[in-house]
Structures are given as structure tokens and as C-alpha cells.
Amino acid sequence: ARGAQVLPVGDPKWVIEARKDIGQREIKGPKHNGWIAKGWKRLGAGWYNDDETPWCGFAVADWLDRAGLPYPKNFPSAASFAAYGEPCDAMLGAIGVKARKGGNHVFLIVGITRGGQFYKALGGNQSNAVTIMDIAVGDVNHIRWPSGVPRSNVLPFMPNGVISTNEA
């Protein structure tokens, strides 16, 4: 597009925020991770107050919010991100949505493997934690970008890692 801005190579603000949370995880049993349990209400979904509810949508909404960006009103549903912002090609910071058994999963794309088979997915509720895992390119149904935000237009190569098998 005429006059479109391109970010310098580097993480968009919401990816910087997401990387700060790598390692956050659910707490087994009656106690809950406060970032998740208290965060639901702060973002507008106060009917949830635990870390047992699928929370990938919460994580992405929180990272967008901390970066000063809007997020879908129905963010607890990962599928709500399929219509967020505008469609884009895979690039650093793009929001990916994949269908999975029992629902959908939403995450940030932070890279791709050398063979182009897997996106490097930075997301919440991946094996009950914030991690970077491999999600097959063919499993990603939607790739979105926040409206009005300059695009990165880069997709770093990263080594193969753990293939995501648990996003619930």
C-alpha cells in the first residue's frame, strides 16, 4: 500500500510483552496463577477466575492490551481472533489461529523452521504454559495483524523444536 510503514527488524511491542511471560504456567490443584486468574476480569471476562479455563485467548489479549492495542471483545474464544484486525502473510508478530479437537488455539508467530514446515508459535496454554512450540503451517487456518499497525514483513528462521500436541 502507498505509504505503508514497515517496522525495523525486531519484535513488535506485543511480542516483547509475550516473551516476558515465557514460563508462566497453570498451578495444579485449587490454587491458580494470579496473572491468569485475575487477568480475566481486568480484560473484561470476570466470569472466569481460574487457570483451568482454556486461556490462550486471554494470553494473546493481555499481550495486545499491554502493547496498547485493542483485542477482540470475545477474547476467551480463540476463534474470535480469526476476524481480528486484518489478514496478512505469516510474519514476526502475526496472530495465528488453528482449529484443534475441542475448539481453536491462538498464538503469535515468531518464526518458521528452515524447511518451512512449522511456525514457531509463542502462545499461552501450550502444555499448560507460555512456551514457543512448533505448529504445522498447514494446521493454521487464519493469520491476522492488528489494524493500522505497521507490519514487520520478516519471518526469522528458527531451529525445529517441540511439536505442539496440547493446547488445552
Backbone as a chain_set.jsonl record, in Angstrom:
{"seq": "ARGAQVLPVGDPKWVIEARKDIGQREIKGPKHNGWIAKGWKRLGAGWYNDDETPWCGFAVADWLDRAGLPYPKNFPSAASFAAYGEPCDAMLGAIGVKARKGGNHVFLIVGITRGGQFYKALGGNQSNAVTIMDIAVGDVNHIRWPSGVPRSNVLPFMPNGVISTNEA", "coords": {"N": [[0.84, -1.188, 0.0], [0.385, 2.269, -0.67], [2.596, 4.378, 0.949], [2.773, 2.686, 3.133], [3.974, 1.674, 6.264], [6.898, 0.009, 7.41], [8.013, -1.948, 10.01], [11.164, -1.696, 11.716], [13.527, -4.432, 11.763], [12.844, -6.547, 14.377], [11.175, -7.322, 17.451], [7.651, -6.795, 17.504], [5.739, -4.689, 19.76], [3.807, -6.257, 21.218], [4.859, -8.796, 21.059], [7.218, -8.48, 22.464], [6.093, -8.106, 24.998], [4.866, -10.63, 25.302], [7.079, -12.366, 25.342], [8.104, -11.802, 27.852], [6.517, -13.309, 29.469], [7.111, -15.966, 29.079], [7.25, -19.157, 30.394], [5.37, -18.718, 32.368], [2.786, -20.485, 33.987], [0.076, -22.835, 34.476], [-1.191, -23.596, 37.741], [-1.343, -26.578, 39.349], [-4.189, -28.053, 40.916], [-6.155, -26.525, 43.615], [-5.165, -23.905, 43.814], [-4.423, -20.978, 41.817], [-2.734, -19.485, 39.013], [-2.07, -16.177, 39.434], [-1.715, -14.197, 37.455], [-3.213, -15.142, 35.312], [-5.725, -15.851, 36.553], [-6.609, -13.428, 37.774], [-6.413, -11.761, 35.653], [-8.436, -12.221, 33.767], [-10.739, -10.739, 34.6], [-9.738, -8.114, 34.53], [-9.454, -7.744, 31.795], [-12.044, -7.922, 30.961], [-13.588, -10.248, 31.18], [-14.791, -11.272, 33.578], [-16.264, -13.413, 34.51], [-14.739, -15.637, 34.435], [-12.251, -16.985, 36.567], [-9.963, -18.437, 36.991], [-7.215, -20.733, 36.271], [-7.81, -22.914, 34.858], [-9.668, -22.803, 32.853], [-9.529, -22.787, 29.317], [-6.91, -20.775, 28.23], [-5.493, -19.513, 26.145], [-6.489, -17.467, 24.493], [-6.858, -15.458, 26.386], [-4.152, -14.91, 27.022], [-3.054, -13.89, 24.571], [-4.752, -11.662, 24.216], [-4.058, -10.213, 26.511], [-1.357, -9.6, 26.0], [-1.623, -7.984, 23.72], [-3.137, -5.906, 24.843], [-1.323, -4.907, 26.78], [0.465, -3.835, 25.037], [-0.854, -1.661, 24.212], [-2.9, -1.994, 22.382], [-6.105, -2.784, 20.843], [-8.245, -5.649, 21.484], [-10.085, -8.65, 20.684], [-13.526, -8.51, 21.705], [-14.699, -10.881, 22.522], [-12.534, -12.364, 23.506], [-11.919, -14.676, 25.172], [-12.588, -16.814, 23.574], [-10.71, -18.481, 21.334], [-11.278, -18.556, 18.633], [-12.329, -16.067, 18.092], [-10.257, -14.448, 17.342], [-9.854, -14.977, 14.697], [-11.126, -13.156, 13.119], [-9.987, -10.821, 13.84], [-8.431, -7.64, 13.478], [-6.663, -7.451, 10.475], [-6.27, -9.614, 7.594], [-3.132, -11.242, 6.903], [0.13, -12.133, 5.611], [2.228, -14.738, 6.948], [4.283, -13.5, 9.474], [6.706, -12.025, 11.681], [5.216, -11.618, 14.709], [2.629, -11.829, 13.803], [-0.726, -12.969, 14.311], [-1.759, -16.173, 14.838], [-4.294, -18.582, 14.17], [-5.51, -21.736, 14.86], [-7.483, -24.605, 14.161], [-8.448, -27.059, 16.496], [-8.947, -30.215, 18.132], [-11.841, -29.988, 19.98], [-11.99, -27.235, 19.914], [-10.396, -24.095, 19.233], [-7.099, -22.662, 18.779], [-5.023, -19.949, 19.66], [-2.193, -17.903, 18.915], [1.057, -16.294, 18.789], [3.001, -15.752, 15.917], [6.374, -16.282, 15.71], [8.453, -17.114, 14.208], [9.801, -19.402, 11.729], [10.46, -22.771, 10.78], [13.471, -23.994, 9.181], [12.868, -25.665, 6.973], [10.377, -24.789, 6.369], [8.135, -26.043, 7.347], [6.993, -25.776, 9.897], [5.493, -23.267, 11.939], [6.931, -21.175, 14.4], [5.474, -20.954, 17.343], [4.492, -18.714, 19.72], [2.796, -18.884, 22.543], [0.057, -18.994, 24.935], [-1.11, -21.463, 27.275], [-0.019, -23.708, 26.119], [0.801, -26.845, 26.487], [-0.024, -26.242, 29.064], [1.318, -23.882, 29.705], [3.151, -20.778, 29.018], [4.858, -20.9, 26.133], [7.224, -21.49, 23.436], [6.4, -23.239, 20.689], [6.308, -25.713, 18.035], [4.079, -25.441, 15.372], [2.367, -26.95, 12.816], [2.479, -25.558, 9.59], [0.38, -26.051, 7.794], [-1.729, -26.481, 9.534], [-2.66, -24.082, 10.398], [-5.277, -21.911, 10.286], [-5.99, -19.211, 10.084], [-4.339, -16.081, 9.722], [-3.527, -13.119, 11.203], [-3.289, -9.51, 11.606], [-2.836, -6.674, 13.719], [-5.043, -4.007, 13.07], [-4.058, -1.068, 11.338], [-1.459, -0.985, 12.306], [2.007, -0.797, 11.712], [3.513, -3.292, 9.663], [5.709, -6.097, 10.221], [6.894, -7.699, 8.253], [8.928, -9.608, 8.229], [10.16, -12.897, 8.815], [11.703, -14.769, 10.903], [14.072, -17.453, 10.593], [14.115, -20.346, 12.597], [15.373, -22.933, 14.739], [14.078, -26.319, 14.542], [11.738, -27.43, 17.0], [9.906, -28.501, 19.867], [7.044, -30.193, 18.886], [3.817, -28.967, 18.973], [1.341, -30.496, 20.866], [-0.573, -30.206, 22.733], [-2.844, -27.981, 23.418], [-4.627, -27.284, 25.347]], "CA": [[0.0, 0.0, 0.0], [1.138, 3.512, -0.763], [2.921, 4.962, 2.241], [2.742, 1.705, 4.224], [5.187, 1.658, 7.083], [7.426, -1.303, 7.759], [8.789, -1.874, 11.247], [12.526, -2.221, 11.63], [13.604, -5.806, 12.242], [12.758, -6.588, 15.832], [9.872, -7.765, 17.922], [6.59, -5.83, 17.787], [5.532, -4.49, 21.207], [3.053, -7.347, 21.851], [5.763, -9.948, 21.168], [8.092, -8.158, 23.603], [5.308, -8.413, 26.205], [4.671, -12.081, 25.38], [8.333, -13.024, 25.742], [8.266, -11.611, 29.306], [5.693, -14.292, 30.172], [7.536, -17.347, 28.829], [7.427, -19.862, 31.667], [4.14, -18.644, 33.168], [2.087, -21.756, 33.814], [-1.019, -23.171, 35.385], [-0.836, -24.233, 39.009], [-2.225, -27.735, 39.557], [-4.935, -28.058, 42.171], [-7.09, -25.433, 43.886], [-4.535, -22.583, 43.634], [-4.382, -20.561, 40.422], [-1.757, -18.467, 38.637], [-2.745, -14.885, 39.555], [-1.693, -13.468, 36.183], [-4.354, -15.623, 34.54], [-6.971, -15.816, 37.324], [-7.036, -12.037, 37.969], [-6.383, -11.077, 34.363], [-9.719, -12.341, 33.07], [-11.603, -9.621, 34.968], [-9.112, -6.878, 34.059], [-9.688, -7.623, 30.359], [-13.472, -7.868, 30.684], [-14.25, -11.56, 31.232], [-14.74, -11.582, 35.003], [-16.946, -14.665, 34.85], [-13.67, -16.626, 34.635], [-11.345, -16.542, 37.633], [-9.064, -19.56, 37.269], [-6.269, -21.046, 35.192], [-8.252, -24.184, 34.278], [-10.356, -22.426, 31.619], [-8.54, -22.576, 28.254], [-6.502, -19.382, 28.379], [-4.648, -18.984, 25.07], [-7.06, -16.187, 24.086], [-6.52, -14.486, 27.43], [-2.744, -14.536, 26.909], [-2.864, -13.014, 23.411], [-5.435, -10.399, 24.514], [-3.266, -9.491, 27.512], [-0.161, -9.057, 25.359], [-2.068, -6.872, 22.884], [-3.531, -4.836, 25.756], [-0.11, -4.325, 27.358], [1.121, -3.088, 23.965], [-1.702, -0.521, 23.893], [-3.744, -2.318, 21.233], [-7.377, -3.432, 21.157], [-8.316, -7.104, 21.349], [-11.498, -8.999, 20.475], [-14.408, -8.498, 22.88], [-14.897, -12.278, 22.926], [-11.175, -12.937, 23.526], [-11.758, -16.023, 25.729], [-12.725, -17.754, 22.463], [-9.603, -18.331, 20.39], [-11.837, -18.343, 17.297], [-12.629, -14.643, 17.889], [-9.087, -13.817, 16.73], [-9.882, -15.251, 13.258], [-11.652, -11.969, 12.452], [-9.317, -9.672, 14.448], [-7.526, -6.869, 12.627], [-6.743, -7.703, 9.041], [-5.482, -10.781, 7.191], [-1.761, -10.956, 6.477], [1.013, -13.287, 5.46], [2.954, -15.061, 8.175], [5.422, -12.627, 9.749], [7.0, -11.873, 13.096], [4.175, -10.913, 15.448], [1.286, -12.135, 13.309], [-1.549, -13.787, 15.204], [-2.206, -17.382, 14.159], [-5.403, -19.33, 14.761], [-5.651, -23.077, 14.299], [-8.544, -25.444, 14.705], [-7.949, -28.233, 17.201], [-10.046, -31.001, 18.71], [-12.434, -29.316, 21.132], [-12.017, -25.775, 19.79], [-9.348, -23.457, 18.456], [-5.938, -22.199, 19.538], [-4.479, -18.7, 19.135], [-0.788, -17.748, 19.305], [1.829, -15.341, 17.998], [4.024, -16.361, 15.067], [7.661, -15.614, 15.957], [9.464, -17.644, 13.307], [9.448, -20.568, 10.926], [11.604, -23.69, 10.701], [14.21, -23.874, 7.912], [12.171, -26.343, 5.891], [9.09, -24.147, 6.152], [7.053, -26.944, 7.735], [6.392, -25.383, 11.175], [5.629, -21.939, 12.522], [7.33, -21.116, 15.801], [4.285, -20.369, 17.965], [4.612, -18.221, 21.093], [1.411, -18.831, 22.992], [-0.328, -19.436, 26.269], [-1.832, -22.729, 27.381], [0.659, -24.722, 25.313], [1.208, -27.73, 27.58], [-0.381, -25.533, 30.293], [2.299, -22.839, 29.997], [3.553, -19.903, 27.917], [6.028, -21.526, 25.518], [7.343, -21.429, 21.98], [6.298, -24.608, 20.181], [6.142, -25.83, 16.595], [2.741, -25.753, 14.884], [2.453, -27.184, 11.375], [1.965, -24.475, 8.753], [-0.902, -26.467, 7.236], [-2.768, -26.515, 10.568], [-3.041, -22.709, 10.748], [-6.421, -21.533, 9.459], [-6.077, -17.76, 9.938], [-3.201, -15.283, 10.166], [-4.081, -11.769, 11.315], [-2.401, -8.433, 12.06], [-3.62, -5.559, 14.271], [-5.357, -2.953, 12.096], [-3.393, 0.225, 11.473], [-0.123, -1.108, 12.893], [2.995, -1.17, 10.688], [3.838, -4.724, 9.641], [7.128, -6.426, 10.326], [7.326, -8.272, 6.97], [10.061, -10.527, 8.391], [9.818, -14.15, 9.483], [13.013, -15.37, 11.157], [14.243, -18.906, 10.659], [14.451, -20.833, 13.931], [15.527, -24.39, 14.697], [12.931, -27.142, 14.936], [11.607, -27.608, 18.444], [8.861, -29.423, 20.29], [5.8, -30.047, 18.134], [2.705, -28.752, 19.894], [0.301, -31.526, 20.87], [-1.502, -29.951, 23.826], [-3.179, -26.57, 23.544], [-5.846, -27.206, 26.168]], "C": [[0.881, 1.246, 0.0], [1.367, 4.077, 0.643], [2.904, 3.984, 3.399], [4.069, 1.728, 4.966], [5.605, 0.218, 7.34], [8.271, -1.12, 9.015], [10.235, -2.272, 10.986], [12.526, -3.66, 12.16], [13.672, -5.773, 13.765], [11.352, -6.97, 16.214], [8.883, -6.611, 18.02], [6.341, -5.79, 19.3], [4.832, -5.672, 21.878], [3.891, -8.622, 21.953], [6.75, -9.719, 22.31], [7.375, -8.495, 24.903], [5.152, -9.918, 26.381], [5.937, -12.787, 25.854], [8.597, -12.879, 27.242], [7.538, -12.706, 30.088], [6.077, -15.741, 29.891], [7.848, -17.997, 30.172], [6.23, -19.726, 32.594], [3.375, -19.93, 32.932], [0.946, -21.897, 34.803], [-0.447, -23.762, 36.665], [-1.836, -25.36, 39.22], [-2.933, -27.611, 40.897], [-5.769, -26.806, 42.355], [-6.483, -24.028, 43.761], [-4.471, -22.273, 42.152], [-3.298, -19.511, 40.219], [-2.503, -17.125, 38.608], [-2.761, -14.08, 38.271], [-2.905, -13.857, 35.345], [-5.656, -15.38, 35.307], [-7.495, -14.394, 37.51], [-7.134, -11.286, 36.648], [-7.682, -11.143, 33.599], [-10.579, -11.112, 33.326], [-11.043, -8.306, 34.42], [-9.399, -6.65, 32.571], [-11.169, -7.674, 29.981], [-14.202, -9.193, 30.655], [-14.232, -12.08, 32.67], [-15.484, -12.822, 35.424], [-15.958, -15.821, 34.934], [-12.761, -16.1, 35.736], [-10.367, -17.65, 38.002], [-8.069, -19.73, 36.133], [-6.602, -22.404, 34.569], [-8.986, -23.947, 32.961], [-9.294, -22.274, 30.526], [-8.199, -21.089, 28.134], [-5.579, -18.848, 27.289], [-5.157, -17.624, 24.599], [-6.8, -15.092, 25.102], [-5.089, -13.99, 27.238], [-2.522, -13.565, 25.749], [-3.535, -11.667, 23.652], [-4.627, -9.567, 25.504], [-2.032, -8.861, 26.872], [-0.512, -7.881, 24.45], [-2.409, -5.668, 23.758], [-2.304, -4.134, 26.341], [0.679, -3.527, 26.326], [0.27, -1.887, 23.519], [-2.632, -0.738, 22.716], [-5.072, -2.916, 21.674], [-7.255, -4.943, 20.976], [-9.786, -7.463, 21.198], [-12.288, -9.005, 21.779], [-14.596, -9.916, 23.414], [-13.565, -13.025, 22.978], [-11.064, -14.299, 24.197], [-11.901, -17.121, 24.671], [-11.596, -17.501, 21.47], [-10.106, -18.022, 18.985], [-12.128, -16.868, 17.033], [-11.46, -13.92, 17.219], [-9.035, -14.056, 15.218], [-10.39, -14.048, 12.464], [-10.998, -10.69, 13.0], [-8.464, -8.941, 13.412], [-7.754, -7.142, 11.157], [-5.901, -8.911, 8.684], [-4.091, -10.353, 6.736], [-1.039, -12.261, 6.198], [1.669, -13.561, 6.806], [4.147, -14.123, 8.29], [5.575, -12.518, 11.256], [5.931, -11.019, 13.766], [2.771, -11.17, 14.953], [0.579, -13.077, 14.28], [-2.088, -14.966, 14.395], [-3.352, -18.023, 14.918], [-5.455, -20.679, 14.067], [-6.827, -23.78, 14.953], [-7.872, -26.617, 15.409], [-9.159, -28.978, 17.74], [-10.558, -30.257, 19.95], [-12.451, -27.803, 21.022], [-10.914, -25.254, 18.903], [-8.2, -23.082, 19.388], [-5.421, -20.946, 18.867], [-3.085, -18.475, 19.725], [-0.153, -16.672, 18.441], [2.865, -16.101, 17.187], [5.316, -15.58, 15.274], [8.78, -16.149, 15.074], [8.91, -18.81, 12.522], [10.686, -21.473, 10.881], [12.214, -23.617, 9.303], [13.493, -24.534, 6.744], [10.809, -25.748, 5.584], [7.898, -24.97, 6.575], [6.301, -26.468, 8.983], [6.582, -23.904, 11.463], [6.133, -22.113, 13.948], [6.244, -20.29, 16.497], [4.565, -20.004, 19.414], [3.186, -18.044, 21.589], [1.228, -19.285, 24.415], [-1.098, -20.738, 26.178], [-1.297, -23.768, 26.396], [1.347, -25.639, 26.312], [1.074, -27.005, 28.917], [0.596, -24.43, 30.677], [2.445, -21.9, 28.797], [4.87, -20.456, 27.389], [6.116, -21.108, 24.056], [7.382, -22.874, 21.506], [6.13, -24.569, 18.669], [4.702, -26.222, 16.265], [2.839, -25.842, 13.363], [1.782, -26.052, 10.603], [0.578, -24.818, 8.222], [-2.037, -26.523, 8.242], [-3.293, -25.125, 10.92], [-4.093, -22.223, 9.757], [-6.499, -20.037, 9.168], [-4.785, -17.127, 10.439], [-3.643, -13.829, 10.078], [-3.031, -10.79, 11.844], [-3.263, -7.315, 12.628], [-3.81, -4.454, 13.233], [-4.579, -1.676, 12.397], [-1.999, 0.188, 12.049], [0.866, -1.489, 11.788], [3.377, -2.641, 10.803], [5.334, -4.955, 9.679], [7.702, -6.932, 9.005], [8.61, -9.089, 7.053], [9.55, -11.77, 9.095], [11.127, -14.896, 9.708], [12.983, -16.896, 11.096], [14.667, -19.266, 12.072], [14.577, -22.345, 13.848], [14.232, -25.103, 15.07], [12.94, -27.32, 16.437], [10.553, -28.651, 18.74], [7.603, -29.145, 19.476], [4.653, -29.979, 19.129], [1.672, -29.864, 19.746], [-0.748, -31.269, 21.92], [-1.716, -28.454, 23.964], [-4.437, -26.407, 24.373], [-5.48, -27.192, 27.639]], "O": [[1.964, 1.269, 0.585], [0.425, 4.229, 1.421], [3.01, 4.405, 4.551], [5.14, 1.792, 4.362], [4.767, -0.674, 7.469], [9.136, -0.246, 9.072], [10.498, -3.104, 10.117], [11.633, -4.053, 12.91], [14.475, -5.046, 14.349], [10.442, -6.941, 15.385], [9.221, -5.556, 18.557], [6.684, -6.726, 20.023], [5.209, -6.061, 22.983], [3.658, -9.443, 22.84], [7.083, -10.652, 23.04], [7.961, -9.094, 25.805], [5.29, -10.428, 27.493], [5.871, -13.702, 26.676], [9.244, -13.739, 27.84], [7.894, -13.0, 31.229], [5.437, -16.656, 30.41], [8.608, -17.46, 30.978], [6.076, -20.526, 33.517], [3.316, -20.42, 31.804], [0.86, -21.192, 35.808], [0.635, -24.35, 36.67], [-3.043, -25.121, 39.265], [-2.365, -27.132, 41.878], [-6.064, -26.101, 41.39], [-7.225, -23.056, 43.616], [-4.465, -23.18, 41.321], [-2.98, -18.746, 41.129], [-3.455, -16.959, 37.846], [-3.719, -13.351, 38.014], [-3.547, -12.999, 34.739], [-6.585, -14.772, 34.775], [-8.702, -14.17, 37.415], [-7.853, -10.292, 36.542], [-8.008, -10.219, 32.854], [-11.092, -10.505, 32.386], [-11.795, -7.479, 33.905], [-9.567, -5.511, 32.134], [-11.516, -7.49, 28.814], [-15.325, -9.266, 30.157], [-13.731, -13.17, 32.947], [-15.364, -13.255, 36.57], [-16.301, -16.884, 35.451], [-12.527, -14.895, 35.824], [-9.985, -17.796, 39.164], [-8.077, -18.974, 35.161], [-5.789, -22.977, 33.844], [-8.936, -24.782, 32.058], [-8.245, -21.684, 30.786], [-9.084, -20.251, 27.96], [-4.938, -17.817, 27.491], [-4.36, -16.724, 24.333], [-6.552, -13.941, 24.74], [-4.838, -12.785, 27.287], [-1.875, -12.532, 25.922], [-2.956, -10.629, 23.33], [-4.523, -8.349, 25.352], [-1.697, -7.714, 27.168], [0.217, -6.89, 24.412], [-2.017, -4.542, 23.45], [-2.255, -2.905, 26.39], [1.467, -2.651, 26.682], [0.625, -1.184, 22.573], [-3.105, 0.225, 22.113], [-5.163, -3.493, 22.758], [-6.291, -5.442, 20.395], [-10.652, -6.661, 21.547], [-11.795, -9.443, 22.819], [-14.645, -10.122, 24.626], [-13.474, -14.176, 22.549], [-10.167, -15.055, 23.824], [-11.393, -18.228, 24.85], [-11.531, -16.443, 20.844], [-9.445, -17.31, 18.229], [-12.172, -16.45, 15.876], [-11.66, -12.881, 16.59], [-8.254, -13.407, 14.523], [-10.115, -13.933, 11.269], [-11.422, -9.589, 12.652], [-7.843, -9.578, 12.561], [-8.877, -7.076, 10.657], [-4.929, -9.216, 9.375], [-3.901, -9.24, 6.247], [-1.532, -13.345, 6.507], [1.661, -12.71, 7.696], [4.921, -13.96, 7.346], [4.672, -12.88, 12.01], [5.76, -9.845, 13.435], [1.806, -10.773, 15.607], [1.213, -13.873, 14.973], [-2.783, -14.782, 13.395], [-3.383, -18.013, 16.149], [-5.446, -20.758, 12.839], [-7.124, -23.579, 16.13], [-6.838, -27.107, 14.956], [-10.262, -28.433, 17.795], [-9.786, -29.941, 20.856], [-12.891, -27.135, 21.958], [-10.537, -25.901, 17.927], [-8.312, -23.172, 20.611], [-5.378, -20.874, 17.639], [-2.827, -18.811, 20.88], [-0.756, -16.198, 17.478], [3.533, -16.993, 17.708], [5.362, -14.371, 15.046], [9.922, -15.7, 15.172], [7.735, -19.163, 12.624], [11.817, -20.992, 10.939], [11.543, -23.22, 8.35], [13.513, -24.005, 5.632], [10.154, -26.166, 4.629], [6.765, -24.65, 6.213], [5.104, -26.724, 9.116], [7.663, -23.35, 11.269], [5.796, -23.088, 14.619], [6.116, -19.087, 16.268], [4.843, -20.875, 20.239], [2.457, -17.169, 21.121], [2.119, -19.879, 25.021], [-1.664, -21.073, 25.137], [-2.049, -24.609, 25.903], [2.352, -25.265, 26.916], [1.932, -27.127, 29.791], [0.695, -24.076, 31.852], [1.939, -22.177, 27.71], [5.873, -20.481, 28.102], [5.216, -20.466, 23.514], [8.276, -23.637, 21.871], [5.844, -23.519, 18.094], [4.17, -27.197, 16.798], [3.332, -24.925, 12.708], [0.666, -25.643, 10.92], [-0.306, -23.961, 8.204], [-3.2, -26.605, 7.847], [-4.267, -25.003, 11.662], [-3.843, -22.135, 8.555], [-7.014, -19.634, 8.125], [-4.207, -17.562, 11.435], [-4.075, -13.361, 9.025], [-2.029, -11.184, 12.442], [-4.325, -7.027, 12.076], [-2.851, -4.02, 12.595], [-4.458, -1.26, 13.549], [-1.402, 1.242, 12.265], [0.597, -2.404, 11.01], [3.543, -3.166, 11.903], [6.122, -4.123, 9.229], [8.849, -6.638, 8.668], [9.308, -9.245, 6.051], [8.609, -11.698, 9.885], [11.612, -15.582, 8.808], [12.008, -17.536, 11.491], [15.484, -18.571, 12.677], [13.961, -22.974, 12.988], [13.402, -24.573, 15.81], [13.995, -27.357, 17.071], [10.336, -29.573, 17.954], [7.151, -28.003, 19.385], [4.533, -30.824, 20.016], [1.19, -30.14, 18.647], [-1.721, -32.017, 22.014], [-0.894, -27.744, 24.543], [-5.228, -25.494, 24.133], [-6.363, -27.13, 28.494]]}, "num_chains": 1, "name": "protein.A"}
